[in-house]
Amino acid sequence: MSFWFIQCLNGLSHASTLFMMAAGLTLVFGVTRIVNFAHGSFYMLGALVAGYLVSQWQPSWAEQSISYLAAMLLGALAAAMLGALAEFLLFRPLRHSPPLYPLLATFGLSLAIHDAMLWWLGPGEIFAPRFPGFKGAIQLGDDFFPEWQALTLCLGPIIWLLLHLLLTQTKWGQQVRAATQDRDMLDALGINPSPLMLSVVVLGCGLAGLAGALQLPREPANLQMDLQMVVETFVVVVMGGLGSIGGAFLASVLIGLVHAFGIHFFPQATLVLIFLTMALVLAVRPQGLMGELPGAGQREHVPSFGFAKGAFQWLGWLSLLIISGLMLASGEYVQSVLEDVLIVTLFGLSLQWMMALSGWVSFGHAAYFGLGAYAAALSHLHGGLNAMGAVCVGMAVSLLAAVFMAQLLQRSTGVYLAMLSLAFAQMVWASASQWVALTGGDNGLIGLHFLEGKPRWIFQIILVSLCLLALVGFSRLVRSSFGAALQAGRDAPQRAQASGLAVSSLNLQVFLMSAALAGLSGSLWALSKGAVFPSVASVSNSVDALMVVLLGGVHQLWGALAGSFILTGVGAEMGRHFEYWRGLLGVLIMLLIVFAPEGFLGLKLRTASKRALEK
């Protein structure tokens, strides 16, 4: 009996940490409408700053509970101050942007924070002693439960109660709830939303920093603790219902219990269980446990496709020709980088087709890329298929997976749809990591000899030809009646349905096309590298696809190629000469999103249009 009780306590202790993270993210999203991907970085910052202070203080200070608590509060304060700076310099300029652009900007912020911490503290872990006065354990039957975890378990309900009182019993809380409902109306009533938004971001980031600092007595602080925590936090926020503190509390408890019992009974499938739980909840309640489905509302302005500039089109074709020539005539390093650029271009195009035409957004598009890569590799290793046959198998497997997922995705919209796609991608990634007998686990599948005995230039010509076909196909699709119907369903779905268009069927078709193209790019990745690892289906790979599309411009024909060149080509070259290239790339991403929210190519077109208006 004590075993079940101990596991429940472990789950509730983890739930308290999740709730502190989720409450901060929920508050920030509710008022600013920004999905803060860097929220895990504030969690990491709080832990690292607190750990650094404890490790640098005199041993007699570190053994005092007041000093240890002061270090934790200073870690939370550092996260809150950085949140204030981010709100002023990053969130505020993007206040009226579509939600995807702040998401990408905050990803750039997470890269910058990561490399800043790497420069300051180095790559090692920071160990801290157990909290003074809470070093023992409570005996429950034959088992023991750490005293510090019992304390953190109690903090979750206390913080929930304090937030509830703050939001319901204070004028500030009333304004926050009003801003969550209708921020523009609050502004029209004479209440300046800027200080309100600043205070909410400071509180949300401070809670994240406090959650990180509270982990010090349990585990060392390190630079890898941000990504996993932010993914689980997204799960809690979306499963509870966007903007609902009560929903976040319930979802935290549910995920905490799934995590605790999953580790014991299914240690090889814990991550799968967490995302499977979210997928089941959203399948039954697409709006989350206590959330509300978004109303029709006023739709964002969608820019027209940047296809009409004749000189710009020729520049794009010329760029593709130059890349092809360089790839065929350069050394192995340049060839490898340019092959990556073209494969990632195809991957980005697969997501761009779906985002630009149907408005669907995927946070987990790497699932189809990874399935294509693994299917091609396994069919070659175990079935002896050649390159062409393996690529066909990879596309077919990705297409079948998309047919299965389409039944769930069609019932969701917006961020809920994106998080369902992330859940599926995480299940694919976890399966690839933990199903060692089939996938090799973290060791991957190596020794793929697709191109053995064949000239490399044949593969490169085929790769260029496929990119060319995908670009031409995208251009023609946009101009076709099918593309026009898709865009009508994207911009005004109710009006399109009233006109007799089967919007759901149209979105399904372009989604399947997108998944098949992602499977093709994953298969080509396996051919190019001769090996496949679980990272092909990871969150970072999905974010890379989003970055490629948004950096170049969702509604630009050459956006995927431009974004891939910036992310893959320029990123690889920066990595050769500069240790902290990811942080610099993050800064460049933030600058680009703030000053050119329509992407790099959108900046060119927008500048040209402004000059035309001035004339």
N, C-alpha and C positions, 0 to 999 in steps of 0.2 A: 504493500500500500504506500509506503514511504517513497518508493521509486517514482510512482505516478505523481505524487505531490512535488517531489524534487524537480521532475521534468517540467511540471506546470510552472514552478517558480523560476526555472531557467528561462522558459518561454516568456514569462511576464517581465523578467528583468531585461531581456532583449527587446521586448515590446516597448519598454519605457524609453530606451535609446531611440528606437524607431519613431516613437511618437514625438519626441523633442525635435527630431529632424523634420518629420512630416508636418508638425504644427507650424514651424517656421516657413517651410516651403508653401504650405497652404495659405498662410497669411500673405506672403509676397505675391503669390499668384492671384489671390482674391482681389487685391487692390490694384496691382500693377498690370495684371494679365500677362505676366512674363513667366515662362517656365524656365527656372534658373538651373541650368545644367551644372553650374559651378557650386551648387549648394554643398556637394560633398567636399569641395575644396575648402570651404569655411570650416567644416567638420575637421578636416585634416589640419588646418591652420591652428585651430584651438588646441588640438592635441599636441602638435609640435611646439607651439609657443610655451604651453604649460610644462611639457616635458623638458624643454631646454632650460626654463627657469629653475625647475626642481633639480636638474642635474648640475647646474652651475652654482647653486647656493651652497653654503656651508653645510656639512652633514648635520650639525645641530639644528639648523633652520629647517632642513628637509624632513627632520624627524618630528617637527611640530605641526600639529594639525592646522593651526592658523596660517602658517606659512604655506603649507601645501594647498589649502583652500584659496589663499590669495593668488597662487600661481594659476590655479584653475580659472578663477574669475578674470585674471589678466589675459588668459588665453581666449576666453569668451569675449572680453573687451576688444582684443586685437581683431577678432573676426567681425565684431560689430562695427568697428571703425573702418575696416576695409570694405564692409558692406555699404557704409555711408558714402565712401569714395566711389564705389562702383555705381551706386544709385545716381550720384550727381553727374559722373562722367559718361556712364554707359546706359543705364536704364532710362534716365530722363530723356535723352535725345531719341530713344527708340520707343517712346511712350505710345505713339500712334502707328507704329509699324505692324505689319502682320506678325502673328506669334512665332513663325519660324525664324525670323531674322534675329530677334533677341535670343532665341535658343542657340543659334550658331554663335552669336556674340559672346554669350556666357560660356560656351565651349572654349572659345578663344581665351576668355578670362581664366578658365581652369588650367589651360596650358601655361599661361603666364605665371599663375600662382605656383604651379608645380615646379617650374624651373627656377623661380625666385627662391623657393624653399630649398631646392637642390643646391643652388649657389651659396645660400647662407649656411645650411646645416650639413650638406653633403648627403650621400646616398644611404648612409647607415641608419639603423634603427636607434631610437632614443628610449632607453629603459629608465623607469622610475620605480622607487620602492612602493610597497603597499601603503595605503593611507593609514597614518597613525591613529590608533584606537579602533581600527576596523580590520585588523590583520587575521583575526580568527575565523571560526566557522560555527554555525548554529547546528546542533545535533537534532536530527529529526528521525527517530527510529534508529535504523542501522546506517543511515546516510548523513552527510554533512552538507550544509549550504553556506557559502562564503558570506560573511557579514557585509562586505562592501556591496555585493550583488543584492542583498536584502535592502540596503539603503537606496540603491539606484532604482530598485523595483518600486519603492514608495514614492520616488520623485515624479514618476509619470503621472499618477492620479493627482498629485499636488499641483503640478504644472497645468494639467488640464483644468482643475478647479480655478486656479488663478487666472488663466486665460478666459475662462467662462465669465468670471466676475468682471474682468477687465473689459470684455466686449459687451457685456449686458448692463453693467452698473455705472459706467463712466461715459462722459461726453465723447471722449476720444473713441471709445468702443462703438458708440452709436454712429460716429462719422465713418469709422472703418466699415461697419456693416452697410452703411448707405453707399459708400464708395464701391463696395463689392457688388451691390445691386445695380447702380447707375452712377458712374463716376462723372459723366458729363453733366447730369442733373445737379450733382453736388456742387460742381463748379458754377453752374448757372445760378445757384442759390447764394453765391457770394463766398463760398468756402474754398480757399486756395488748396487744391489737392496736393501740391508739391511737398509742403512740410509733412502732411499726413503720410504720403508715400515714403518719404525719407524715414520717418519714425517706424513704419511697418518693416521696411527693409532692414533697418538697424536691429529691431527686435528679432526678426526671423533669422538673420545671420548670427546674432548673438546666441540664440538658442542652439543653432548648429555648432558653433564654437564650444558652447558649454557641453553639449552631448559628446563632442570629441574629447574634451579635457577630462570628462568623467570616466573615460575608458582607460586612462593611464594606470590606475592600480590593477587593472585586469590584463592589459596587453601593451606591448611597446608601441610607440608612435612611429609611423613610417610613411613614406611617400606613396604607398599603394593603397592606403585605407580610404581614399576618396571615391574611387569609381564604384566599388562593390556597394558601398553604403548609399551612394546617390541612386543607384539602380533600385535597390530595395526600397528606398524612400519614395521613388516614383511609383513603385508598385503599391505602396500603402496609400499614397495620396489619390491615385486614380481609382483604386479599389474602394476607398472610402467615399469618393465623390469629390470632384474638384471644388475647393472653396469651403468644405465642411470640416470643421474641427472635430465635431463628434464622430463623423464618419472616419476621419483619420485615426481617432482613438480606437474605435472598434476594429478597423483594419489592422492596426498595429498589434492588438491583442491576438487576432486571428493568425497573422503572419508569424508572430513570435512563437505561438504554440506549434504551428506547422514546422517552423525551423527547429524547435527543441525536440519534438518527437521524430521529425524526419531524420535528424542527425543520428538518433539512436537506432531506429528501425530500418531506414533506407539511407545509409551514409553515402552511397554512391549516386544518389538521386535527389539530394536535398534541394539544389537549385531548381531542378525540374519541378519538384513539388510546389515550391513557392510560386513559380510562374503559372503552373497548372491551376493552382488555387485562384490566382487572379483571373485567368482565362475563364474558369468556370463561373466566377462571380459576374464578370462582365457579360458572359453569354446569357445569364439569367436576368441580370439588371445592367443593361448597357450604360446607365448613368452612375454606377457604383452603388454602394450600400445606402448612402444618405445624400447622394447628389441629385442634380436635376439635369435632364437633357437640355442642351442649348436650344434656344428658340430660333425662329427665323432671323429676326433682327436685321440690322443693316449690314450688307455684305461688303467686304473689303473691295476697293478698286483693284481690278486685275489688269495689269498692263498688257498691251497687245504684243504679239510675238515680233521679235526683232529680225524679220526676214526680208524686209522691204528695202534695205539699204544695199544698193548694187555694189558699191565699192567695198562695203564691209563684207559682203558675201565673198567677193573675190579674194579678200584678205584671208578669210577663213579657209577657203580651198587652197590658197597658196601656203598657208601655215601647215596644213595637212600634208601637202606635197613636200615641203621642206623637212618635216619630221620623218617622212618616208625615206627621203634621200639620205638623211643623216643616219637613220637606223640601218640602212643597207651598206653604208660606206664607212661607218665608224668602228671603233674598237668594242670589245666585249662589254665594258662598263656602260658606255653610252647606249649601246644596243639594249642592254638589260633595262636601263632606266626608261628608254622610249617605249619598249614593249610594255612596261608597267603603265606608262602614261596612256597608251592606247587601250589596254585592257580595262583600266579604271575609267576611261572615257566611255566604253561600252557599259560598264556597271552604272556609271552616273546617268547615262542615257536611259537605261532601264527604269531608273527611279524618276527621271525627268518626264518621261512619257506619262507616267501615272499622275505625278503631281501637277503638271502643266495642263493636262487635258481633263482629268476627272476631279482634280482637287484633293484626291486621297493622299495622305502623307504617311510614310512608313518610318518608324524608328528601328525597324528590324529587317531591313531589306537584305542584309547580309545572310539571312536564313537561306534564301534561294541561291545566292552566290555560293555559300558553303555547301549546300546540298548538291549543286552542280559539280563543284570541285571534287567532293568525296565520291559521288556516283561515277564520275569519269575515272577517278583513280582506282576505285574498287573493281569496276568493270574491266579495267586494263590488267590489274594484278591477278584477279581471280577468273576472269572470263577471257583473257587474252585478246581483247578488242583492240583494234588499231585506233589512231587518233580520231578519225572521223566517226567511227562507231562509238567511241567513248564520249565524244562531244554530244552526239545524239542522245545517248543514255542520260547524260547530265541534264540536258534541256528537258527531257521527258520527266525525270524525277522532280525537277523544280516545278514543272507544270502541274504534275499530280498533287504536289504539296499545296500549290496555290489554289487548286480546285477545292481541296479540303478546307483551307483557311477562308476561302471566299464566303462560305456559309456563315461564319462568325463575323467577318468584317462588314458584311452588308447590313448588319443590324446596328452598327456603331458609327459614330461620326467624330470628327475633330481629334482631340487629344486621346479620347478613349480608343478610337480606331488605331491611332499610332502606337498606343501602349499595348494593345492586343498583338500588334505585329512584333513589338519588342519582346513580349512574352514568348511568342513562337520562336523567335530567333534565339532567345536565351535557352529554350529547351533544346534546340538543335545544337547550340554550342556546348551545353552541359552534357548532352549525349555523346558528342564527339570527344569531349574531354574524359568522360568516365567509362565509355564503352570500349575498354582497352582491347578486348578480343577482336573487335571489328575494325576500329579506327586507329588502334595503336596508342590512344590517349595522347598525352602531351608529346610523346615521341613522334607522333604523326605517321603518315604513310610516305615512305621514301623509296628511292630506287625506281622511279617511274621513267621508263625509257620510250616515251612516245615518239621522240624525234631522233632516236639513235639510228645512225647510218643514213640520215637524210640531211640535205643542206638546210641550214638555218634560215636562209633567205626565203625558202618556200613558205615556211610558217609565217614569216614576217609579211610577205606579200598577201597571204590569206588574211592576216590580222588587219592590215590596212584596208583591204577590200571589204571586210566585214564592218569596220568603222564607217567606211564610205556608204555602204548599203544602209546602215542604221541611220546615218544622218539624212540621206536622201529619203528614206522611208518616213522619218519623223517629219521632214518638211512636207512631203506629200500628204501625210496623215492629217496634219494641221489644216491644210487647204481643202481636204476632201469633205464631202457631206457628212461622213461619219465623224470626222474631227469637229465639224461645226455643231453637230448634235451633242457631242461630248462637252464642248465648251458651253453650250446652252444649259445643259444639265448641271454643270459646275457653277455657273453664274446665277441661275434662277431655276432651281430644281422644281419648285412647285409650278411655275409657269410652263416649264418644259413638259412636265407630266400632264398638265392640263391640255397641252398641244398635241398629246398623243405619243410623246417620246417615252420609251422604256428606259428611264434613267438608270435604274439598278442593273439592267442587262447590259447597257452600254459601259457602265463603270466596271462591271465584271469582265467584259471582253478586254478592255485596255489593261486591267490588272493582270489577267492571264498572259497577255503579250509581254507585259513588263517583267513578270516572273520568269518567263521563258528566256528573255534576253539576259536577265541576271544569271540564270543557269548557264547560258552560253559563255558569259564572261568568266564565271567561276571555272568552267571546264577549260577554257583557254588559259586561265591562271595555272591550273594543274599541269597543262602541257608545257607552259613556259618555264615553270620552276622545277618540274620533276619531283615535286613533293607537295604534300598537303598537311596542314596543321590546324588544330581547332580555332586558331585566330581568324581563319577565313569567315567564321560565323559569329565573331565577337561583336560586342557593342561598339567598340572602336571602329570596326570595319563598316558598320551601319552608319555611324556618324561621319566617316570619311565619304560615303556616298552622298549624304546630305550636304556636306561641305562642298563637294565637287559641284553639285547642282546650284547651291546658293551662292557660292563664290563667283561662278561664271554668269549666273542669272537663270532663273527658272524658265523664263519666257524668251530666252535667246537661243537660236538654233545652235550656235557654237559655244553655248554656255558650258556644256559638259567637258568639251575639249579644253577650253580656257581654264576651268576650275581644276581639271586633272593636271594640266601643265603646272599650275601654281602649287597645288598640294603635293603632287608626286614628284614632278621634275624639279621645281625650285626647292621643295623640302629636302629631296635627296642631296642636292648640291649644297644646301646650307648645312646639312648634317656632316658633310665631309670637312668643313672648315670652321664650324662653330659648335661648341659643346652644348650650348643652351639654345639650339635652333628652334626647339618646340615652343619655348617661351616667346622668342622673336616672332615665330609664325602666329602665335596667339595674339600678339599685339597687332600684327598686320591684319589679322582677321577682324579684330575689333574696330580698327580704323576704317577698314573697307565697309563693314556693315553700317557704321555710323554715317559715313560720308557717301556711301554708294549702296543703299539697301537693296537695289535691284541687281546687284552683282557687278563684277568688273566690267563686263560688256555693257551692262545697263548704264554705268557711269558714262561711257563713251556716247551712247545714244542719247542719254538725257542731256549731256552737254551740248550735243549737236542740236537738239530740239530747242534748248534755251536760246542758243544763238539765232536760230531761225525765228523765234518769237521776238527777239530784240530787234531784228531787222524789219 
